[in-house]
Amino acid sequence: RMPSYKLKGVDVRFPYDAYDCQLVYMESVIAALQKGQNALLESPTGTGKTLCLLCATLAWRESLAPPDRGRRMSASSQSSDLDPTSSQEANKLPTVIYASRTHSQLQQVIHELKATSYRPKMVALGSREQLCIEKDVQKLRGRAQNNACRTSCKARKCYHHTRVNEYLKKNPELGNEPIDIEDLVRIGRTHGPCPYFLSRELHGSVDMIFVPYNYLIDKENRKSLTGIRWENSVIIFDEAHNLEGVCADAASFDLPTTTLSACISEAGQCVELATLQRSISNNADKSGDPENFALLKALLLELSKKIDDISFDSEELGFTRPGSYIYDFLSELKITWETSTMLTDTIDSAISLLQEDSSAPSGKPKTSTCKLELLRDAFRTIFRGKDSSHATCYRVSVFKVCDKKSRTFSWWCFNPGIAMEEFSKLGVRTIVLTSGTLSPLESFAIELKLPFDVRLENPHVIGANQIWVGVVSSGPSGRALNSSYRTRDSPEYKNDLGNTIVNFARIVPDGLLVFFPSYYLLNSCVDSWQTPNQVNGHTLWERICKHKQPVVEPKESALFNQAHEDFLAKVKDSTATGAVFFAVCRGKVSEGLDFADETGRAVIVTGMPFAMKTDPKVRLKRQYLDEEGRRTKTITKPFQVLTGEDWYVQQASRAVNQAVGRVIRHKNDYGAIILCDERFAQAGAQSQLSLWLRPHVKLYSKFGDAAFTLTRFFKDKKPQPRTMSKVQQNTSSLPDLPCLNKVHPLQSEPRQSAVTAFIASAGKNTLPLQNSLFLLRSFYGVCGTRKCFPGA
């Protein structure tokens, strides 16, 4: 029997004995749902956030059912024994839509649902790319795949599509037990029905739908969800820390002139294909008229020339104008509200013609998206809605691409609230945004233009002895650590940072994560550390490798999985003392990966990951927010604003919170967070950290103090002994390194006491002297040469 808790008058069944922070979280969820309010909820990874969210939401939904229906009030899940009246009552219960960024994350949520006693009728939605099992169609991608699927289904040539209705009739219980995309594919391969259309048929009659973000935020995708009663729905955005960026990007577009050139080429192909088809079939269909495609090609040539002829305001700033400028720009090409529909229809016809040609017996299957699709989507973005009022949230930008001759024509949305306001218009009852790292919360509320009456910054379930958080303001030499543009390229900074990482690599057991503000700084430091010292010929990189096997996060997404697997293998390598993953804030390592237990015992953040102020998008975003702030101040009623500088700082802070969230992944985990930049010592920077971290932050002006307390922290945890590598077993192979401390490490009284205690315990130790010296070096977190220990 599961424990039950009475929260806000709702009986919540929970799989385990709940912690106080879990009860508080579930109360916040229920409070928002009961009042029909929006909620912004942060709860650290490891606090059972997903489980709490599921149990609280489903318990509240269950509480709305008539009392005599029992625990499983769901019309569809009990359709075999419910009378029509009861079914109608159950259908009035709100639909819960659970969204996360990726299908793999949703798979984990569905796994959590299985651990609860709640069994809403549910379905997970995915794309044809993930769900199609028809051999020829599943090889295609994008619109080619969609068109091939529709054509095959319309001609009743798809065996799997024809089996859907029959399967659902024989299996009305489908969805009563939690199923994910892999389960649907398994059903399709075993019994024949198309997994894609199974999910589509189910989504209009279920209690709970699991979808990726883009299914809700993208207007075209949202239109396909015809079975949802939006006015009686609850939307949950899990892992919502990037939601504002996703919303803004979904409403924006970038059109490189290279893409435009490809569109011109495709329009030319359409002229040839349409001419050939007309000569063969004598078809007078206007949608396939070669003249239409010739006009499209001519129009795109003019558009390309017009973009190339734009005079930049300056080489640095490029060309920027208010969002409404785009309508004046396009009207000179006769592209207006009146002609836009005809233009997009012609592009649609061109895309269909190209896809038909690629799927013909003599054609090669087209696995990439037509470039014309990107152009069509751009025009739909510009001419959406009934008027151009949304253009005030946009800016037009034209700039050169990486010093090349090509240019990019962009229309950037700087108000992510545009996407979220759509849900208010649809009448959605409650929107819940939650993540392990949402702090600082205020920028979310302001940017998304929604009222969040329920907010929570939850503490962690771990004890104070399970976390070490330190701001290390200076390196072993005593020089300040600061990765700002002013100092980051100096050899002295890179050398000090390298020595800092060497020392912490000695102290931290198993896996160590090191986050840099940018790929530029990561690569610059690694290159510097791999350069031999002019005095002794050794490198900092060699010294790092003696304590941790290194892995560097690749910038190319295709190479990331291999790097991740390499790191995990090196952590588990019994012949070494762990591995270090050099990564980037906002990179793949910092986003959603789990480095629990020995895979992530500490994370080092080497600096504040501020975006480049000269980046056109960053500069225009800051300008937009400042202009909005000045405009809002003229309104008589109080209204909170987010300045460009506030946004700029908070974006960096949120990236830090996301990176440090990689460690401490469950209630029994432990680890260290090391902030190696003097700017983290400022009160403003600390106030931007997640609330649960702030009480644990200690400031260390001297590097030795930080190394000493961190060593004691891990020593108290008594980690399992690791087999030393041959290099570490033989300390004579270590070079006589230069002393890293200008101040003698034995001058401080606490260190003298520590040394006395260490020597006393060493007398009882059976380790060889060379190993004891190695441990002493690791214990100190300093260079460990005889020069540092006179008289030793």
N, C-alpha and C positions, 0 to 999 in steps of 0.2 A: 504494500500500500504506500502510495506517495504522500509526503507531507502536504497539508493544505493550509493556506494562509488567507485570512480575511483582510483584504486590502480595499479601502474605499467602498466597503459594502459588497465586494465581489470575492467569491471563493476561488482562489487560484491554487491549482494543483501543480506542485513543483517536484521534479524527479529526485531532488536531494534536500537536505537541510539547508535553508537559504541563509546567506550572510546578510548582515544589516544593510550593506550597500546594495545588495540585490533586491531586498524588500523596498528600499527607497526608490530604486530604478523602476520597479514594477508599479509602484504607487504613482510615479510620475506619468508612466504610459497610460494607466487607467484614468488618471485625472484628465489628461488631454482628450481621451476618447469619450469620456462621459460628458464633457462640456463642449465637444465638437471644436476643440482648439488645436492649434499647431504646436508641436513640441520640438525642442532642440536639446538633445540628450547626449552627453559625453560620458562614457564609462570605459576605463582602461581595459585593454586587451588582457584577458585572464580573469575577468570578473564575471564571466558567464552572461555577457550582454545579449547575445543572440537567443539563448535559452530563455532569459527573462523576458525578452521582447515577444517571443512566440507565446509563452505561457500567459503573460498579462493580456495580450491582445485577444487571444482565443478564449480566455476565461471571460473577458468583458463581452465578447460577442455571444458567448454561450449564455451569459446572464440576461441577455435581451430576449431569449426564447421563452415561450410559455412554460410555466413551472412543470407541467406534466410531461414535458418532452424528455426529461432526464439530461444526462451529460452530453449526449451526442445529438444535439438538435441541428440536423442538417438535412434538408429536404432530399438532396441528391444522394447523400451517403446512406440513407435509410429508405430509399424510394420504394423498396419492395413491401414495406409494412406501414407506410404512412397514407392516411386518407388524403384526398385532394385538398380539403380545407387546411389541414396541417401543413401540407406542402406549400400552399400559398403563403401561410404565415411564415414559414421558414425562409421562403424566397425573399421576404421583406428584410431579412437580416443583412447588415452591411457586408459587402465583398471586401476582403482584405487583399491588397496588392502589395507584394513584397518585392522590392527592387534592390539589386546590388550591381556592382560594376561588371562582373564577369560571371560566366556560367559556372566556373569552378567554385567561386564563392557561393553561388546559389546552391550548388551541390552540397557544400558543407552545411548550409542552413537547413536543407531538407534532411540531412543526416541528423541534425539536432532535433528536428521535428519528430523523428522516429523515437527519440529518447523520452518524449513526453507522452501523456495519456490522451492528448487531444488528437482527434482524427477528423479534421475538416476535409471535405471533398476538395481535392486540389489538383493543379496541373502546373507543369513548368513549360514555358514557351521558349522556343528557340528558332533559329533560322533554318532555311532549307539546307544551307551548307553543313549544319550540324545534324540535321534530322533526316535528310533524304537518303533513301536506301536503293533507289532505282539506279542501276549500274551506269547508264549513259549520262543521266542528268546529274548525278552526284559528282561527276568529274568536272563540271562547269562551276563558274563562280559568278557572283553578282547578278546583274540583270539577265545575263545569258542563261544562268541557271533558272531564274524565275520565269523567263519567257519559255524556256524548254519545258519546264514543269507544267505551265498553264496550257501550252499547246498539246502536250501529251495527255493531260487530264481531259481537255475538251474533246479530243478525238477518242477518248476512252481507251487509250493505248497503254496507260499505266496500270498494271495489275494491282499494285499496292493501293492506289487511290480507290479502286473499285471495291476493295475489301473493307473500307473504313466503317461504313454504316452497318454492315452485317456484323462486324466484330463488336461494335458498341451495343447493338441489340442483344447479343449473346453475353456480353460482359458489362452490364450496367453498373457494376460495382467498381469499375476502373476509376482510380483516383481516391477511393475511400482510404487506402493505405498510401503513405507518402511514396511518390515515384518521381524520379528525375529524368533528365534527357536520355541518359544511358539506359534506363529501364524501358523508356518508350522505344528506343532503337532495338533493344533486345526483343521486345514484343513484336515489333515489325519483322525482324529477321526470322523469328520463330513461327509466328502465326500469319504473317502476310500483310496486315494493314499498314498504311503509310504513317509513320510516327509524326510527321509534320501536320497532316490533316487530322490525326487523332487529337493532338493538342489543340488545334484550332476549333474542332467540334466541341471539345470539352469546355473551353474557356468561358463560354457564355452561361454555363450552368453549375459552376463550382463556387465554393465558399472562399477559396484562397488561390491566388495566381502568383507564380514566381516568374519574374521577368528581369532582363538586364535593363540598365538605365535608359539606353537609347530607344527602347520600345515605348517609353513614356514621354521622353523629352522631345524626340524627333516627331514633328507633327504628322508626317506621312506614315510613319510606323504606327503612331497612335490611332490613326484612322482605321487601321486594320483590326483594331480591338473592338469590333462591333457589338460584342455580347456583354460589355461592361456597362452597368448602370452607374455612371460617374457620380451622380448626386447622392448615391447611397453606397459610397465606397470610402475606404481608408487606405492611404498610400504610405508605405514605409520605405524610406531610402536608407538602407544600411551602407556602411562604409562611405559615408556622405562627405568626407573631408575634401573631396575634389569636385563636389557637385556644382559649385558656382562656376568653375572653369569649364565643366562639361556643358552646362547650360549656355554659357557665352559662346563656346566653340560651335555648338549646334546651330546657333543663329547667325554665324559668321561664315565667310568664305575667303579663300586665297585663290587667285587665278594667275598662275605664272604664264608668261608669254610662250613658254615651251609647251604648256598644256593647250594653249590657244592654237598653236601651230599644229598640234596633233588633231585638234577639232577641225581645223581647216582641211587637213588631209583626209579625215573621215568623211567630211561633207563631200569632198571630191570623189571618194570611193562610192558614195551614195548616188551621185550623178551617173556614174558608169553602170552601177548595178541596176538602177531604175530604168535607164535607157535600154539595157540588155533585156530586162524582164518585159518591158513594154513591147520590144521588137519580137519577143518569143510568143507572149500570150495575148498581145494586143489588148491588154487590160487598160481601161480608161479610169481606173481608180485615182482620184485626185490626190489622195494621201501619198501615193507613190509617184507623183509627177516629177520627172527629172528637173523641171524648171524651178520647182520649190527648193530643191537641194542646191541648185546652182545659185539661187538668190541667197540661201543660207550661207554658202561658201563666200559669196561676195560681201555679205554683211560682216562675216567674221574677219575677213581680210581688212575691211575698213576699221573694225574695232581694234584689231592688232596694231594697225598703223597709228590710230588715234592714241593708243597707250604709249607707243614708242615716241610719239611727238610731244608728249607731256614734258614741260620744262620743270626741273626740280627747283624747289625753293633754295636748297643747298645740297651739296654732296652728302653731308652728314644727316640732314633731316629728310631728304627725299621730297616727296610731294604729299601734303596732307590737306584735307578740306573737311568741312562738316558733312555729316551723313547724307543730308538732302542733296548735296552736289551730284550724287550719282544719277539722279533723275534728269538733271540738266545735261550731264555728260552723255547719257544714253539717248536723250530726246534728239540730239543732233544727228543720231543714226536712225531716227524714226522708230526707236524702241520706247514705247510709252505704255501706260496702263491699258490703252485700247488695243495695242498690237501685241502685248506680251503673251497673251494666251495663244494667239496664232503662232507666235514664234516657238513657244515651248511645245506646241502640238507638232510642229514641223520637226523639231529636234527629236521628239518621241518617235515619229515615223522613221527618221533616219536611224535611230538606235535599233528599232525593230528590224529594219532592213539589214543592218550589219549583223545582228544576231542570227537572223534567218540564214544569212549567207554562211556564217561560221558554223552553224549546226547542220548545213547541207552535207550530203554524203561525200562530196568532193572537198568540203571545207575542213579546216582544222578547228577543233573545239576551242572556244575563246575562254581562257581562264582568268583574264583580267577585265576590269570594268572599262567600258567605252569612255573615252575622255569627254565625249559629248554629254554623258550623264552628269559629269561634274559641272559643265556649263549650264545644263538645264536646271540643276539644283540651285545654282547661283541665281539664275533669273527668278526662280520660284521664291527664293529668300528675299530678293529685292521687291518683288511685286506681290507679296503675300498680304492677306487682309483686304480691307476695303479702301484704305488710304495710306498716305505716307507718314502718318504721325509717329510711327516707330523709328523713323530715321533720325530723330533727335538723340537716340541712344547709340548712334553709329558714328564712325569716322571713316572717310575714304583715305586710303594710303597707297602710294606707289613708290617702290624702292627697288634698288638693284639687288640682285641675288649673288652674294659672295663675290663681289668684284667682277662678276661676269657681265656680258652685254645684255643678258636677259633681265627682264623686269617682272615684278609681281604686282598685280592689281588686286587690292584687298578692300573688303568692306567688313569692318570689325565691330562687333556688338560689345559694348561695355556695360550693359545692364543685364546681368543674368536673370534678373527678376522677370524679364519678358517671357521666358519659358515657364517659370513657376506661376505667373499670373494666369496662364491658360487653365491651370487646375482650379483656380478660384472661379473662373468663368464657367467651368464645367460643374461647379457646385460640390466639389470633393469635400467630404465632411471634416476629415482631419489629415494633416500631413505630419509625419514623424521623421525627423532627420537625426540620425544617430551614427556614432563612430567612436573608436577608441581615442581618436585625436581630432577634436573639433576646435580646441582652443587656439586663438581667442574667439569666443562665441559671437561677440557683438557684430563683427564684420559680416558674419553669415546672415544675421537677421537684417541688417541694413541693405546688403547687396541683393538678397533674394526678394526684397520688397514684400515680405509676408510678416504678419504679426505672429511672434512666437511667445505666447503667454505662459507656456510651461517650459522651463529651462532647468538643466541639471548638469553640474560638473561633479561626477562621482569620485569618491576616494577609491583606493585599491584594496584588495582583500589581503594583501601581503603585510607582514609586520615590518617595523622599522629596521630590524636586523637583516632583512633580505635585500635591502637596496642601499647602494652607496652612490651619492650624487655630489660631484665636486666641480667647482669652477677653478681650473688651473690657469692662472694668469700669466705665468712665466715658465720658461723652459729650464732645463738643468743648469744652463749657464747664468740664469737670472735675468736674461733678456725677455722683454714682454712678448707674449704670443698674440699676434693680431693679423688676421688674414685680409684686412681691408686692401683696396686697390693701391693704397699708398705704400704698403710694406710687403705685399704678398710675393712680389717678384725678386725681393732681395735675397742674395745667397745666405745671409745671416739668418733670416726667418726660416727658410727651407731647412737649413742645417739644424736649427734649434727644434723645429717641429719633428724632424727625423729622429733626433736624439730623444725627444719626448716619447715618440712611438716605440723606439727601441726599449726604453726603460719600462714602459707599461706592458710591452709584449713579454717581458721577463716575468712580470708580476701576475698578469691575467692568465688563468688556466684555460685550456681548450680554445674555443672560438672567440675571436675578437673582430668587431666590425669598426671600420674607420671611415667616417663620412666627410667628404670635401664639399665646399660650396658649389663647385662646378667641375666639369670635365677638364677644363683648361688647367685649373689649379692641381687637380689630381695628376694629370699627365706631366705637368711641369715639375711637380715634386718628385714623382717617380724617376723622371729623367735625371734630376739633380742627384738623387740618392744613389743612382746607378753609376754616377761618375766617380772614378777613383780619386781618393785623397792624394794631393800632390806630395804630402809628407811621407805617408807609409804605403800608399798604393791601395789601401783597403777602401771599401765603400760602405755607406750607411745601409744600403740594401742587403749586403752580406750579413751585417750585424742583425738586421731584422729577421733574416732567414734562419739565423741560428736559434731563434726562439719561436718563430711562427712561420709556417709555410705560406707564402703569399699567393693571393688570387686578386686580379684586378678586374673590376666590372667593365665589360665591353660596352661601347656606345651603341653597337649594332644589336638590335633586338634578337636577331637570328642566332647570335652567339651566346646569349645570356644563359639559357638552360644548361649548356655545357659548362659554363663558368660556375654556376650554382652547384651543379653536381660535383665539380672538381673541389670546391670548397668543402662540401659535406664529407667527401671522401678523405680529404686531408685532415679534417677535424677528428675523424675516426681512426686515423693512422696511428697504430699503437707504437710505432717506432719514433714518433715525434711528440712534441708538447703542444700541438694544436695548430691552428691556421688563422690567418688574418685576411679579411675581405676588404680591400680598398674600394670604396663605392662613392656615390654622389647623392647628395640630398635631391629629392624629387626623381631619382632614378628608380630602376626596377627593384634594387635591393631594399630600398626604403619603403616600397609600396606593397603592403599586404603580405609580405613573406614572414614565415614563422621561424625565428631562431631561438627556440626554446632550449632550456637546460644547457648542455655542454656546447651546443652549436652557437650560442651567443651569450657568453659570460660578461661581456662588457662592450659598450659602444663608445667610441670617441668621436666627437663632433669637432672638426678642426677650425670651424669659423661660422659666421653668420651667412647663410646662403641668400644674400640679396641678389635680385635680378640686376642685370646691367641697365643702368639708368638711360643709356643711349639707345637701347633697343626700342625700335619704333612703337611696338605694341605697348611696352611698359610706359614709355613717355606719354603716349596718347591716353592711356588709361588714367594716369595720374592727372593729366590736364582735365579729362572728362569729370573726374570726381571733384576736383577743385571748383570747376565751373558749376557743377550741380550743387556743391556746398554753398557757393555764393548766391545762387538762384534761390535755394531753399531758405536762406536767412531772411529773404524778403517776405516770406510767408509769416503771418502773424502767429499762428499756432505753433507750439513747440514741436520740433521735428529733428531727430538725431541724424547727423550726417557723418559720412566717412570721408576724410580728406585723402588726397593722393598720397601724402606721406604716411598716414595711418595705414592705409591699404598696403603700401610698400613694405612697411615694417612687419605687419601682421602676416603677410604672405611668407616672409622669411621665417618668422616664428613658427608658423604652422608646419613648414617643411622640417624644422628642427624637431618639433613634437612628433612628427610622423617617423623621423629617423630613430629617435630614442625609444619609440614604441616597439622596436624590434626585439628588445630584451624584456624579461619579466612577462612570460606568456601564460602563466598559470599560478595558482595559489602557493605551490611548493617551489616555484622557481626563485632564483636569486641572481643578482648581477649588478654591474656598475655602469654609471653614466658619467662620462668624463668630458667636460666642456672646455676645450683647449683654446680659449680666446678671451682676452681680458675684458671684452665688451659684455660677456655674459655676467660679469660682476655688477653691472649696472642694474639698479632696481627696476628700471623700465623693461629690460630684457627678461629679467626673472619673472616679472608680472605676466609675461606672455606665455610662460611655460604652462603645461597642463597643471591644474590645481593640485592633483595628487602628488606631483613631484616637488612642489615648492617647499613644503616643510622639511624636506630632506636635503636641500641644497646647502653645501658648505663652501666657503670661499677659502682658497689657498693661495696666498701671495708668494709662498716659497714652494718650489717644486718638491723639495725633499719631504716637506710635511704631507703633501698629497700622496707621494709614493709610500711613505711610512704607513699612513692610515689605510690606504688601499691594500697594502700587503697584509695588514692585520685583519682587514675585512675578509679577504679570501682565506687566510689562515684559519680563522674561526669557523669557516664553512667546512673545513676538513674534506676537501674534494678527494675523490678516489685517486690513488697514485697512478701516474702515467709512466710508461717506460721511456727513459731518456734516450735521445738519439746519440749516436756514437760521438758526434761533435760535442754534445753537452756532457757526456761521460768523461771526456778528456779535456779538461779546462786548459791544458797546456797548449792546445791548438788555438786558443783565443789570442788575437793580437794584443800587444800592449797598447791599449787605447788611450787617447788623451783624456785627461780628467774633465768631466762634464760640469763639475761644480766649482765655481770661483770661490764660494764660501766652503770651508772645511766641513764635511758632513757630520763630524763628531762634535762640533761646537755647540749644538743645541742639546739641552739637558734631556729631553724625551728620547733623543736618539741614543745618548750615552746609556740611559737605562735600558733601552731596547737591546743595545749591543751586549751589555752585561748579562741580560737574561738569555740572549742567544748563545753566548759563550758558555754560560752555565749549563744550558740544555745540551750544548754540543758535546760536553764532557761525557754525557750518558749515551751519546749517539755512536752507533757502530759504523756509520758511513765513513768511507775513506776521506782523508783530509781534503783532496781536490774537489770531491762532491760537496763537502761542507762549505768550502770557499765559494763554490758555484751558488749554493743556496743563500749564502750571506750576500752575495752580489744581487741575487733576485730579491732577497728580503729588503735590501736597501732601495732598490730601484735606481741605483746610480751605476757609474761605469764599471766599478769593481776592479780597478787597477791598484797595485801596491802603493802608487802615489797618493791615492785617496785615503789610505789607512796606514799612516806612519806608525811604526813600531809593531805592526801586526805580525 
